[in-house]
Amino acid sequence: MKKTTFASLSMMAALIFSSCGSQPEKTSVTIFDEGLRYCESTYPYEGGLLIANFGSTQLDPLNTEGKGYIVRYKDGTSEVLIPADGNLSGPRGMYLRNDRLFICDVNKIVVYNLADREEAPRVIVLPEGEAFVNDLVAEGNNLYASVTNTGHIFRLDITDPAQPGEPELWLEIAGPNGLVIRDGVMYVASYSPDGEAKSEHVIYRIGDLQNPVAEPFVTVPGQYDGIAFSGDGKSLYVTNWAPAGISRIDMQTREIQPVELTLETPLVGPADMTVADGKIYVPDLPNSRVVIFEE
């Protein structure tokens, strides 16, 4: 029954996506996979990219193996920026301020000082049951963290990034995953932790961060993961696991247009993407690779 429901929703989403406009020509891509092991998240860094890897024996987002690490990628080459030191197991969304790199990891947020790699990272543990800490985004001195399994978004004070405040519950929403903010407005990609995309798993808009109320921005259900603004700010890119793919949403019309890619191996689990300098970087988690293409 579970498989039938999931397939039906996937087919429905695929049909709606395909009917939202003429099909574009397929876009050529570059694949980067050197030194990657179950990469879930990307983040712009010094003209390049940070890539978060589980490094685990098997693909398990909730593993506790402590093999997680961060790779720095730039101009086709890479190096390990943060090696596996036992503090990371399932690193996901990242945020950088004043050399402090905040990283979501299972039930906590780990903060590294990139200006002093010898300094022990600070660990911010979320309340019991908050097991799928997923993404981070900031507005002013407030850092927001999504937790997919509980439907919670937490807020932390990062006035001093070296001494962040304790997380406080800010909003409840169905399956919050990827987060972005622009001009004081937050957009949330919703993902169902049980694998079945329901009517509430859509793209949400929160127009007032002081008095947050989540309203559907796009009502096509899916297993939405990553979300990012286009370079010109006129569109949102979203990744979806059901069906696996990338779509572009017009901010004015809310029209959804699938991004067609030329890939020998299809996407399986497109996750927390980055748009930077005219390129889109999409980690394909199960395939341990980052798919790169022009906007």
C-alpha positions as CSV (number, residue, x, y, z in Angstrom):
1,M,0.0,0.0,0.0
2,K,2.8,2.3,0.8
3,K,4.5,1.8,-2.5
4,T,1.2,2.3,-4.4
5,T,0.6,5.6,-2.7
6,F,4.1,6.8,-3.2
7,A,4.0,5.9,-6.9
8,S,0.7,7.6,-7.4
9,L,1.9,10.8,-5.9
10,S,5.1,10.6,-7.9
11,M,3.2,10.1,-11.1
12,M,0.8,13.0,-10.2
13,A,3.8,15.3,-9.5
14,A,5.5,14.3,-12.7
15,L,2.3,15.0,-14.8
16,I,1.8,18.4,-13.2
17,F,5.4,19.4,-13.6
18,S,5.4,18.3,-17.3
19,S,2.2,20.3,-17.9
20,C,3.6,23.6,-16.5
21,G,5.1,24.8,-19.7
22,S,7.0,23.7,-22.8
23,Q,9.8,21.3,-22.2
24,P,13.2,23.0,-22.3
25,E,16.2,21.5,-24.1
26,K,18.4,19.3,-21.9
27,T,21.2,21.0,-20.1
28,S,24.7,19.5,-20.2
29,V,26.4,18.8,-16.9
30,T,29.7,18.2,-15.2
31,I,30.0,15.5,-12.6
32,F,32.3,15.8,-9.6
33,D,32.7,12.7,-7.3
34,E,36.3,12.6,-6.3
35,G,36.6,11.9,-2.5
36,L,32.9,12.1,-1.9
37,R,30.9,9.6,0.2
38,Y,27.2,10.2,0.5
39,C,27.2,14.0,0.0
40,E,24.0,15.7,1.2
41,S,24.7,19.4,1.3
42,T,26.7,22.1,-0.5
43,Y,27.5,25.7,0.5
44,P,29.4,28.5,-1.3
45,Y,32.9,29.2,0.1
46,E,35.7,31.5,-1.1
47,G,34.8,31.2,-4.8
48,G,34.3,27.5,-4.5
49,L,32.1,25.1,-2.6
50,L,31.8,23.2,0.6
51,I,30.4,19.7,0.3
52,A,29.2,17.8,3.4
53,N,29.7,14.0,3.4
54,F,28.4,11.3,5.7
55,G,31.4,9.1,5.0
56,S,29.4,6.2,6.6
57,T,29.5,2.6,5.7
58,Q,26.0,2.6,4.4
59,L,23.6,5.4,3.4
60,D,22.0,6.2,6.8
61,P,21.1,9.8,7.5
62,L,20.7,9.0,11.2
63,N,24.0,7.1,11.6
64,T,26.3,7.7,14.6
65,E,29.5,6.4,13.0
66,G,31.3,9.8,13.4
67,K,32.8,9.5,9.9
68,G,31.4,12.7,8.5
69,Y,33.7,15.3,6.8
70,I,33.6,18.5,4.7
71,V,35.3,18.8,1.3
72,R,36.2,22.1,-0.3
73,Y,35.8,22.1,-4.1
74,K,37.0,24.8,-6.5
75,D,37.8,24.8,-10.2
76,G,37.6,21.1,-10.5
77,T,39.9,20.2,-7.6
78,S,39.2,19.4,-4.0
79,E,40.7,19.0,-0.6
80,V,39.3,17.9,2.8
81,L,38.6,21.1,4.8
82,I,37.3,19.3,7.9
83,P,38.4,15.7,8.3
84,A,36.4,13.0,10.1
85,D,37.1,13.8,13.7
86,G,34.2,11.9,15.3
87,N,32.0,15.0,15.7
88,L,30.1,14.6,12.4
89,S,28.0,11.6,11.4
90,G,25.4,12.9,9.0
91,P,26.4,16.5,8.1
92,R,23.8,18.4,6.2
93,G,22.9,22.1,5.9
94,M,25.7,24.6,6.6
95,Y,26.0,28.3,7.4
96,L,29.1,30.5,7.7
97,R,29.5,33.7,9.7
98,N,32.8,35.3,10.9
99,D,34.8,32.1,10.2
100,R,32.4,30.0,12.2
101,L,30.9,27.2,10.2
102,F,27.6,25.9,11.6
103,I,26.7,22.3,10.4
104,C,23.5,20.4,10.9
105,D,24.2,16.9,12.1
106,V,21.5,14.4,13.1
107,N,20.3,15.8,16.5
108,K,22.7,18.7,16.8
109,I,24.5,21.6,15.3
110,V,28.3,21.5,15.2
111,V,30.2,24.8,15.0
112,Y,33.8,24.9,13.7
113,N,36.2,27.8,13.8
114,L,37.8,27.8,10.4
115,A,40.3,30.5,11.5
116,D,41.7,28.0,14.0
117,R,41.3,24.4,13.0
118,E,42.9,23.2,16.2
119,E,40.1,24.6,18.3
120,A,37.5,22.0,19.4
121,P,34.2,22.5,17.7
122,R,31.2,23.7,19.7
123,V,28.3,21.3,19.8
124,I,24.7,22.6,20.2
125,V,22.4,19.6,21.1
126,L,18.7,20.0,20.3
127,P,16.0,18.6,22.5
128,E,15.4,14.9,22.7
129,G,13.5,13.6,19.6
130,E,14.8,16.3,17.3
131,A,16.6,13.7,15.2
132,F,16.7,15.0,11.7
133,V,18.3,18.5,11.9
134,N,18.5,19.5,8.3
135,D,19.2,23.0,7.1
136,L,20.2,26.5,8.2
137,V,19.5,30.0,7.1
138,A,20.0,33.4,8.8
139,E,18.4,36.8,8.8
140,G,20.2,39.4,10.8
141,N,21.4,37.9,14.1
142,N,18.9,35.1,14.0
143,L,19.9,31.6,12.7
144,Y,17.0,29.2,11.8
145,A,17.4,25.4,11.8
146,S,14.8,23.0,10.3
147,V,14.1,19.6,11.9
148,T,12.3,17.4,9.4
149,N,11.1,14.5,11.6
150,T,9.3,16.7,14.2
151,G,8.2,19.5,11.9
152,H,10.0,22.1,14.0
153,I,12.0,25.2,13.0
154,F,14.3,26.5,15.7
155,R,15.8,29.9,16.1
156,L,19.2,30.7,17.6
157,D,20.8,34.1,18.5
158,I,24.2,34.4,16.6
159,T,25.0,38.0,17.6
160,D,28.3,36.5,18.6
161,P,28.8,33.4,16.4
162,A,31.5,32.1,18.8
163,Q,28.9,32.1,21.6
164,P,25.5,31.2,19.9
165,G,22.4,31.2,22.0
166,E,20.3,28.2,22.9
167,P,17.8,27.0,20.2
168,E,14.2,28.0,20.8
169,L,11.2,26.6,19.0
170,W,10.1,29.2,16.4
171,L,7.5,27.5,14.2
172,E,5.9,24.2,13.4
173,I,5.4,23.1,9.8
174,A,5.0,19.8,8.0
175,G,8.5,18.2,7.3
176,P,10.6,21.4,7.0
177,N,13.8,20.6,5.0
178,G,15.5,23.2,2.9
179,L,15.4,26.9,3.9
180,V,16.1,30.2,2.2
181,I,15.4,33.8,3.1
182,R,15.4,37.0,1.0
183,D,14.1,40.4,1.9
184,G,12.7,39.2,5.2
185,V,10.7,36.4,3.6
186,M,11.5,32.7,4.2
187,Y,10.7,29.8,1.8
188,V,10.6,26.2,3.1
189,A,10.9,23.0,1.2
190,S,8.8,20.3,2.8
191,Y,9.8,16.6,2.9
192,S,7.9,13.7,4.5
193,P,10.2,11.7,6.7
194,D,8.1,8.5,6.2
195,G,8.7,8.6,2.4
196,E,5.1,9.3,1.4
197,A,4.6,12.8,0.0
198,K,1.2,14.0,1.3
199,S,-0.8,17.1,0.4
200,E,1.0,19.2,3.1
201,H,4.4,18.5,1.7
202,V,4.7,21.5,-0.5
203,I,6.8,24.7,-0.8
204,Y,5.8,27.2,2.0
205,R,6.2,31.0,2.3
206,I,6.6,32.8,5.6
207,G,6.2,36.5,5.0
208,D,6.7,37.9,8.5
209,L,9.6,36.4,10.6
210,Q,8.5,38.3,13.7
211,N,5.0,36.7,13.6
212,P,5.5,33.6,11.5
213,V,2.7,32.0,9.7
214,A,3.4,29.4,7.0
215,E,1.3,29.6,3.8
216,P,1.6,27.3,0.7
217,F,3.6,29.0,-2.1
218,V,3.5,26.0,-4.5
219,T,0.8,23.4,-3.8
220,V,2.2,20.5,-5.8
221,P,3.1,17.8,-3.2
222,G,6.6,16.3,-3.3
223,Q,9.6,15.1,-1.4
224,Y,11.3,18.5,-1.5
225,D,14.8,18.8,-0.2
226,G,17.0,21.6,-1.4
227,I,15.9,25.1,-2.2
228,A,17.8,28.1,-3.6
229,F,17.2,31.4,-5.3
230,S,18.3,31.9,-8.9
231,G,21.1,34.3,-9.5
232,D,18.7,37.1,-10.6
233,G,16.3,36.4,-7.7
234,K,13.4,35.9,-10.0
235,S,13.0,32.2,-9.5
236,L,13.4,29.5,-6.9
237,Y,15.1,26.2,-7.7
238,V,13.9,23.1,-5.7
239,T,15.1,19.5,-5.6
240,N,12.6,16.7,-5.3
241,W,13.0,13.0,-4.6
242,A,9.6,12.0,-5.9
243,P,10.1,12.1,-8.8
244,A,13.8,12.7,-8.5
245,G,14.6,15.9,-10.3
246,I,15.1,19.7,-10.2
247,S,12.5,22.3,-11.0
248,R,12.5,26.1,-11.3
249,I,9.6,28.1,-9.9
250,D,8.8,31.6,-11.2
251,M,8.5,33.9,-8.2
252,Q,5.7,35.9,-9.9
253,T,3.5,33.3,-11.6
254,R,4.5,30.4,-9.4
255,E,4.8,28.3,-12.5
256,I,6.9,25.2,-12.1
257,Q,9.3,24.2,-14.9
258,P,11.4,21.0,-14.7
259,V,15.1,21.4,-15.4
260,E,16.1,18.7,-18.0
261,L,19.6,17.4,-17.6
262,T,21.8,15.2,-19.8
263,L,22.8,12.4,-17.4
264,E,24.1,8.9,-18.1
265,T,23.0,7.9,-14.6
266,P,19.8,9.6,-13.5
267,L,19.4,11.5,-10.3
268,V,18.3,9.4,-7.4
269,G,18.3,11.8,-4.4
270,P,19.0,15.4,-5.3
271,A,19.6,17.2,-2.0
272,D,20.7,20.6,-0.6
273,M,21.8,22.6,-3.7
274,T,23.8,25.8,-4.1
275,V,23.4,28.5,-6.8
276,A,26.6,30.6,-7.2
277,D,28.3,32.5,-10.0
278,G,25.9,31.4,-12.7
279,K,26.2,27.7,-11.8
280,I,24.0,25.2,-9.9
281,Y,25.6,22.6,-7.7
282,V,23.3,19.7,-6.8
283,P,24.5,16.9,-4.5
284,D,23.0,13.5,-5.5
285,L,23.2,11.8,-2.1
286,P,22.8,8.1,-2.9
287,N,25.2,8.4,-5.9
288,S,27.9,10.2,-3.9
289,R,28.4,12.9,-6.6
290,V,27.7,16.6,-7.2
291,V,26.0,17.5,-10.5
292,I,27.1,20.9,-11.8
293,F,25.4,22.9,-14.6
294,E,24.9,26.4,-15.8
295,E,21.8,28.4,-14.8
